């Protein structure tokens, strides 16, 4: 007998305009394409679940449609029971006006229409369907009293309940929060979660804080989808990050609903939440390869074949093209991490967490992106690198070893008097170090000077500067940012190591949250690129994209994990400025695939 899932939610007509970029306030941007498509979170999720082989009882209210055949186009499906779809011809169906840029996301203006008229009584009429269901999934595009009635009905029959937060901004926060107690799973994207918890979520650390807040309200599992960064799960076991599947994105509309549908199907099959999330990530990736929310929803065979392909030997799910360069970078970065552990173990002091977080970025810089020659470290036409967060010197030294500036055995001299490797970079001692750093906040100013010199000499070298997120609290950074733009230093590329932690705690706990970070840098007239700072493909693409920008400096906001690569150090502020103990060193090296005697 087919498993049943009841979906209680919305049904819309989507009017989609695709543009190269989003318009600014007061600006008109010409669209490339116009699409009129079926939509609504409830309808999208019903279609997603039906295509994955489950029977769906769809509870919703539609109204009078200007193009009636569109909204129902994909709901006429052998797996979808429409007995509980109510019609009211006196009002219009919901309409979503969608502006999408494809890879850069979308913005939606929503007319609620008949969705706002779905009543608790109309939900209660579906009690027998709810009773038969393995899972009930509800979205917040219907009235809160109707949401509450749906949750109570599911609880009455001991049916697992998934609440998908959408269009939260159309309701009062406290209204939505009032229905959360006892829910099995709440799923939302970072924007909706940010509205619900009254914070800006654009990093796993701030996402974790939001998840914990909702857990305190009685939610069992909080799932936050964060686009390129992946998916965050917060539950009784803590916070866990799940990486996305790498695909060529055509359109992000519907990705969240495909994710919800697949997660719900996996839960109905009795899978654990962690397995359900991976299933959802795969479905979300597949749907973004086509235009329209419902049009790209995969069937069960497509989904399982996709997962099998991404997991086969020689392939990795986070990459679109798992090529030889990425394989080389993986090997080199892993050795860099091993050497950081060893060298700090030898020195008995140093900064381990923030060194491990920047390894992947430095690997791409020194082994792929920068124009350098280890045989001529002072070559005038070389690209320059300034490590403004100088305490991450161990990561820089390991990159210089991989780039052949000096032998590996020099690493064991870290922090030893009279040797070449100081605790912070020293250009007078270490081959390949372009600037002496350590006092936070000064690196961008130095990079500006180097870049201005290049302009004056008519040289084409670029200047890269690594900034820490805690360093953003220094006023000099923002003074330098103004200079970069004023001087049109498009040969400056800053990289921000956004790991969310500094010496005494999270960024928000120590001083204040940095958000809205992207908007701040844009306000200073910088070209802003956001990436997963541990995805080699994304890092390399970001450096290439920055090179193409003329007239503006670029900053790559790299969302990273402090202590990356060593499980017991990841996201632990305690490992900001300490060396590993002998036992920790052995454990870390074992995780990284080598022994202490190597």
N, C-alpha and C positions, 0 to 999 in steps of 0.2 A: 504493500500500500504506500502511495506517495506521501512523503512528509508535507505537512501544511504549515504555512507561515502567514500570519495576518499582518498586512501593512495598513496603517491608519495615517493618512496624510493628505497631501495636496496634489492638485492637477492643474497644470498651466498651459498656456500657449507661449512659446518662447520666440521672441523676435530678436534675432541675433545680427549684429553688424560687426564685421571683422575689420580692424584697422591695424596699421603698423604700430601705433602707440596710443596710449590713452590721452584724451584731451586734457589740458590744464583748465583751471577755472576760467570761464569766459572765452574759451577757445573752441573753434569748430575744426574737427579733423575729418577728412574725407575717408569714407569706408571703401574697402576693396570688394567685399561681398555682403549680400543680404541673404539670411536664411530664416524661414518660418518653420518652426519645429515643435514637436510635442515636448512637454516638460513638466516641471513640478517635482519636488523631492519625493513625494509619495509615489507618483506614477513612475518616475525614473527607477526607484528602488523595486517597485513591483515588477517592472520589465526585467531588471537585472536578475532578480530572484527566479522569475519564470524561465529565463533563458538558461539558468544554471540547473534546471530540472526539478525545482520544487513547485508545489501547488500554492498559489497565492490567493488569499481572500483580500480583495482590495476595498477598503472603506474610505470613501472620499465624497466630496460634493462638487459637481461641475455645474456651470450655468450655461447661458446662451453664448455660443461661440461664433465669432465672425467667420471662421473657417472651420466648420464642425468636423470635417474628416481628418484634420490634423491632430487634434488632441487625443483622439481615440485610436490613431493609426496603429500603434504598437501594443495597445491594451487588449485588442482582439487577438487573444492568444489561448491555445488550448490549456495552458497551465494557470490562466488567470480567471478567477471567479468574480464576476462583476455584479453579483446579486446585491451587494451592499454599496454600490456606487449610486449616489442620490443625485437627481437633477432638479434644478430650479431655473426655469426659463425666464424668470422675472429679473434675474441679475446676470451679470457677465461672469464668465469663468475667469480664473486668475490669469494675469498676463505678466510675463517677465521681459523687460527690455534689457538685453544683454549686449554690452560692449566687450568684445574679446580681442586680444592681440595674439592669441595662439599660445606661444611659449611663455609670454610674460604675464599670463593670467587674465582675469576678467573682472568686470564690475557689473552689478545687476541692480536695476531699479524694479521693484515688484509692486504690482497692483493685486491686492489680496483677493478681491472678487468673491466668488462663491466659497472659496476656502475658509473665509472668515465666518461663514454661516453654518458650518458643520456642527451639529449639536450633540451633547452627551447622549440624548435619546437615540439618535441615529447610530451612534457607536454601540450602545447597549443592544440595539437590534441585531448586532452581529455576535452576540454572546456565544451561540453554539459554534460558530467558526473559531472564535478565540479559544474556546474550551478544547477544540480538536488540535490546536496549533502547538508546534514545538517552540516557536518564538513569536512574540509580537513586537513589531518595529513601528515606532511612532516618530513623526517629525514635528517640529515646533512651528510649522506653517499653518497651523489650525489654532483655534482659540484655546487658552490655557485651561478653562473649565472642561473642555472636551478632552484635552490631553490627560487631565487628572482622572476623568471618568474612564479613559482607556487603560491607564495604569492600574487603577483599582480593579477593573474587570480582569486584567491579566493576573493580578495578585490573587484575586478570588479563586482562580483556577490553577494557581501555582505554575503559571507559564512564564518562562524567561522573558524579560522585557529589555528592549534596546531603545534608547531615546537618542535621536539624531538632532542636534541643535542646529537650526538653520533660521536665517532671518531673525536672529535674537534681538537685533536692534529695533525691531518693530514692537517689542514688548518690554515691560518693566523687568529688570533683572530679578527682583525679589519674587515676581510672579513665577518665573521659570524655576528659580531655586526652590520654591515652595513645593514642587512636585518631585524633587530629586531623591528624597529619602527612600532608601531601600531598593533603588534601581540596580539591576545587574550590570548594565553597560551604558555609558554615555559616550557618544561619538560626536566630535566637532572639529572644525578646522581652527587654525590659530586665531583668525579674526573673530569668529563667533565666541571662542573660548575667552578671548581677550575682553570682549564686551561683557560676557557673563560674569567674569571675575574682576572687572574694572581694572585691568592691567593690559599692557601691550605685550603680546607674546610673539617673539620672533627668534627665539633661541630655546634650546632644550631646557636650559636652566629656568627661564621664566615660565616655560610650559610646565615644568615639574611643580613649581610653586602653585600655579593655577590648578593642576591636577590634585595636589594635596588639599587645596581649599575645598574642592568639590567632594573629595573623599570624606572630609570632615562633616559634610552635609548628609552622608550616608550612601554615597555611590560606591559600588564594589570595584568596578573597573572604569577608569577614565582614559579614553583614547583620543589623542589630539593628532590630526593629520597636518603635516607641516611642509607639504610640497617637496621641493628638492632635498630638504633636510631629512625626510623620512617620516616615520610615525612614532609617536611617544605613547607608551602605556604606563600609567601610574596606578598601582594597586597595593595590596598589603605587603608585597614583596619589594616595593620601592619603585624606581623609575627605570624603564627599559626602552632603548631606542632600536627601531627596526629600519634598516636601510631600504630605500626605494629600488624599484627595478629600472634599469637604464633603457630608455626608448627615445626615439625621435618624436618629440611632442608636437602635435598639430593644433590641438585645442584642449584646454583644461576643463571645459564645461562637462559636468557629469562624472568627473573623476571621483569626487567624494561619494556620489550616490552608488557608483559601481563598487567602491570600497565597502560601503555599508551593506549592500546586497550580498556580496561575497562573504563578508564576516558573518552575517546572519545565517547564511546557508551552512557555513562551517560549524557554527554553534549548534544549529539544528542537527547536524551529523554527529554531535557529541565531541567535537574537537576542543582542545584547550584554546584559551584566548590568544596565546602567543602564536599558535598555528593558524588561527583564524585571521590574525592580522597579516601574516605573510600572504595568505590567500587573497585578502582584500587589497594588499599592495599590488599584487599581480593583476587583479581585475582593474584597479584604478589606472595602472600603466597602460593596459590594452585599450581602454576607452579613450585615452587622450590622443590616440593615433588617428582619430576620425573627428569630423565636425559633428557637433550635436550630442546632447546627453544620452539619448536612447539609441541613437543610430549605431554607436560603437560598442554597445553592451555585448560582451562575449558570451558564447554558449559554453557548456561544460567542457567540450572537446578542445575548443580554442584555448581556454584557460589552462587546462591541464597540460596541453602540448607546450604552451608558452613557458610554464613553470619548469617542465622537464628540460626544455631547451636551455633556459637560463641557468639551470643547475648542473648541466652536463660537464664532464671534465674538460678543462680548458676554457670554460666560460664563467663569468661572474655576473651576477644579476644587476649590479649597480652600473655596469658599463654598457654603452651602446656598441662599442667596438673594443673588445678585449684584445688589444694588439701587443706586439713585441715591446713597444715603448712602455706601456703600462706594466707589463710583466717585469721588465727591467727595473722600473721605479719601485714596484712592490718589494723586490729583492733588496735593492739598495736601501730603501727606507727602513725595512726590517733590520738590516745590519746597523743602520744609524741608531735605531732604538736600542739594540743590544749594546752598542758602544757607549751610548749615554749612560746606561745602567752601570756598565763596567767602570767608566771613567769617574763617575760620581762615587762609586764604591771605593775606588782607589783614593780619591781625594778626601773622602769622608765629609764632604760638604758640597753645596751647590744647589741649583734650582732644577728640580726634576720634572715637576708637573707641566710647567710652561715650556720646557724644552721638548718634551714628548708631544705636546699639542701642535708644534709648528714643523715637525719633521717632514710631513708629506709635502707641505708647501715649499720648504727649502730644497727637498729632493727634486721637485719639478723645476725650481728656479735654476739650480746649479747644474743639473744634468740634462735639461731640455730647453729652458726658456732664455737664459742669459747668454750674451755674447762675451765669452771669457776665454782666456788661454792660461792654463796653469804654469806653463813654461815662461810666461811673461806676465807676472802678477801686477806689474805697474804699467802695462800696455795702455797708452793714452786713449785708445778708441774702445776700450772694454766697457761693458755695462757695469754699473756700480750697485752695491747693496749696503744699506745701512740698517743694522739691527738696533732700532731705537729701544726695544725692550731688551737691553743688554744682558740681563740676567739669564736669558736663554742661550748664552754663548755655547754651552755644550752641544746644542743642536747645530749651530753654525760650524763649529769645529768638525763635527762628523760629516757635514756636507762638504767641507773643504777637503777632507780626506778622500771622500768618494770622487771629488772632482780633481784629485791628484795634485793638490797644492803642497801637501806634506805627508810623510808616512804615518800609518796608523799608530805606530808605537809612541808617537809624540802625545797621543791622547792621554796616556797614563801619567803625563806630567802636569795635568790640570791642577791649577792653584798651588803649584810648587814654586818656591822662591828661586829666582834666577832662570826659570824655564820660559818657554815661548807661549804657553797658554794660560792667560790670566783668568780670573773668575768672571770678568767682563772683557769684551773684545778690545784689543790694543793693537792699533795699526802699526805701531813702531816695533812690535815683537812678532806678530803672526802673519806669515805670507797669506795673501788672499783677503785679509781684512781691510776694508776700504775706509772704515771710520772707527775711532775709539768712542765707545758709548758706555752708558751705565746710568747716568742721571736722566730719569724719565722725562719725556716731554720735548727733548731737544732734537730728536732724529729727523723729523720732517723739515725743520729749519735747515739742517745740514744738507738734506737731500735737495731742498730748493736751491741752495748755493751751488751744489754740483750741477744741477740741471740748468741753472742760469749760465754757468760757465760753458756748458756744452752749446747753448744757444749762441753765446757771444763768440765762441770759437768755430761756430758752424759745424759742430760735430753731431753725429746722429746717435750717440750712445744714450741709453736709458738709465734712469736711476730708480731703483726699487728700495722701499723702506718698509720695514716691519714694525707695526705699532701694536702695543698691548691694549686690551680693552680697559683695564684699570688706568692706563696712561691717558685715556680720553678725559680724565678728570683734571688734567693739566691744562691751564689756560693757554700756554705757549703753543700747544697743538693747533688750537683754533686760530691763533694769530698767524701761524705758518700756513694754515689751510687757506686763509684769505690771500696771502701772498702768492701761493701756487696759482690761484685763479687769476689774480691781477696781472701776474707776469706771463700768463698763458703757457704755463709749464706743462704741456701735454707729454713731455718726456719723463714726467714723474708718475710713478705707479706705487701707491701705498697699499699695503696689505694689513688688514686688522685681524689679529688673532682673537676672535670673539669666543673665548671659552667660558665666559660668564663668572669666573672666579678670580679673586686677587688675594693678597697675602692674608687678610683677616676674615674672608668670607666671600659671599656672592657680591657682585657689583652693586646690586640694589641695597644690600644690607650695610655695606661699608659707607656708601655716600648716597647715591641715587641711581636709579636705573638709567641706562643710556638711551632708551627708546624715546621717541621714534628716530632711530639712528640713521636709517636711509634718508629720511626726510631732512635730517640735520645736514648731512653732507651735501644733499642736493641743494639745500638753501645756501650753501657756501659755493655753489656753482661747480660742483665736482660731478664727473661721470661715475655712477655707482653701480657695482656689479656684486651680486650676492651669490655665494656658493657654499657647498659642503666642503669644508677645508680638508677633508680626508679622501676626497674623490679625485684621483689623479686626472681623469678626463676633464672634469669640471675646472680644476685648477689650471690645466694647460690651455683650455678654451678661453678662460678668463684673461690670461696673460695675452693671448692672441687678440682678443676683443679689445683690450685696453690699448694695444699698439695701433689699432685702426682709428682711434678717436683723435681728432685734431682740434686744437684750441682750448681743450679742457684737461686738467689733471684727472687721473682715475684713482679710485680706491676700490679694492676688492675686500668686501666684508666676508671673511671666511669663518663660518660657524664651526667651531672645533670642540674637542673634548680634552679637558685638562687631564694629563696622565695617559693619553691615548696609547693603546696597545698593551697596557698592563692592567688587567681587570681590577685588581684591588687598589689601584691608584686612580682609576678613572673617576672624574668628577669629585675628587676628594681634596678639599682645600688644605688638609693636613700635609699633603705632598707638594706644597708650593715651593718651599725652600729648605728641604731636608734631603740628605743622602740616604739611600736604602741601607738597612742593616744587612749583615751577612746573610741572614735567613731570607730577607726580602729580595736581596740580589739573586740568590739561587732560584727563588720562586719566580721572579720576573723573567730571568733568562730562560728558564724552562718553558714559560708561556710563549716566549719569543723564539723558541726552537733551538736553543743552544745551552751548553753547560758552562759552569763557572771556570772550568779548566781549559776552555778553548782560548 
